[in-house]
């Protein structure tokens, strides 16, 4: 296998490095997502109940005990829940964006690998074809079909390698992105429930 890769030229090694990096990122993200418990709808309901009853201290303590993206967002939100709606909204948006960025870590690198891998393969093929035609020129154009075919398939090897890295990488990127989108939707649902609870709490305070 090593000898086979060596025939593809120097560009093969950046492609191999891309494949290793892409696999490492995919495994790291899958393990990270397996540890994440974003949902926390039960947490939001409990926090919302405390907020409605104007028991912010209990709501904050409950959110702090929950080490999840939803819990961290609620902690930030509860701390400014008694301030203006605009301030509360800004804090929630910033906190949610931060959690989404954390979930999306390394995904841009994965997308970059999926984009450059086939280009590296194409570069290797072009370089290989240039070398093949230089040999033909040096031999005065007297090259048999076997020699020419051998040079061409070696040149095309990098394109095949580049595509074989890019295709699964893009599939992995799409899968991980869909997971992040799903987590973000869950966070948004929880945030909406919390905001409604805060609104009702303020209405009750005003009425009293």
C-alpha positions, -999 to +999 in steps of 0.1 A: +000+000+000+029+024+008+046+017-025+012+023-042+008+057-026+044+067-033+037+064-070+012+093-067+039+118-059+045+143-032+009+156-032-003+122-018+010+131+016-011+163+021-041+143+011-033+115+035-028+142+063-062+156+054-079+122+057-063+116+091-073+151+103-109+147+090-112+114+108-099+128+140-123+157+139-153+135+131-145+111+160-139+140+184-172+156+175-192+124+177-178+117+212-184+153+222-220+152+210-226+119+228-218+137+261-240+167+254-275+167+268-289+198+252-326+190+255-333+199+291-369+207+284-377+194+319-351+218+333-367+247+314-401+238+328-388+237+364-369+270+360-400+286+343-421+274+373-398+291+398-397+323+376-435+324+375-435+321+413-409+348+415-384+325+431-354+335+410-328+323+436-342+287+433-343+290+395-307+302+394-295+274+417-313+248+397-298+261+364-263+262+379-265+225+390-273+215+354-241+214+334-255+215+299-257+242+272-293+249+282-284+252+318-256+277+310-279+298+289-305+299+316-279+310+342-270+340+320-307+347+314-319+345+350-292+369+361-307+396+340-343+384+340-354+415+361-339+439+336-354+453+304-366+429+277-341+442+253-312+435+277-326+400+284-330+393+247-294+404+240-279+382+267-299+352+256-289+356+220-252+360+229-253+331+252-271+309+227-247+319+199-217+310+222-231+275+229-238+269+192-202+280+183-189+256+209-210+228+193-198+238+159-161+237+168-139+223+141-168+219+116-154+247+094-120+228+093-139+197+082-156+217+054-123+231+043-108+196+041-137+185+020-131+214-004-094+212-007-089+174-009-101+171-045-082+202-055-050+187-041-058+155-060-062+176-092-030+194-086-012+160-082-027+148-115-016+180-133+019+177-120+020+140-129+008+147-165+034+174-168+061+149-159+047+123-182+047+147-212+082+158-203+094+122-205+076+118-239+094+149-251+128+137-238+123+104-257+115+122-289+079+112-289+088+075-293+068+061-264+048+029-265+013+027-252+023+008-220+047+035-209+022+062-216-006+044-198+016+038-168+024+075-165-012+085-168-026+062-142+000+072-117-009+108-124-047+101-119-040+083-086-040+116-067-074+127-081-089+094-070-073+098-035-086+133-032-121+124-041-120+094-018-111+117+011-135+146+001-167+125-003-168+109+032-156+142+047-185+162+032-210+135+043-195+137+078-197+175+077-234+174+067-242+149+094-225+169+121-240+202+109-275+186+111-268+175+146-258+211+155-289+225+138-310+201+159-293+211+191-298+248+182-335+243+176-338+226+210-320+255+227-343+280+209-374+261+221-361+262+257-353+299+254-388+307+241-404+288+271-382+308+295-390+342+280-427+334+282-423+326+319-404+358+325-431+378+307-459+362+328-439+368+360-435+405+351-472+408+343-481+393+377-457+418+394-473+447+376-508+436+385-498+433+421 
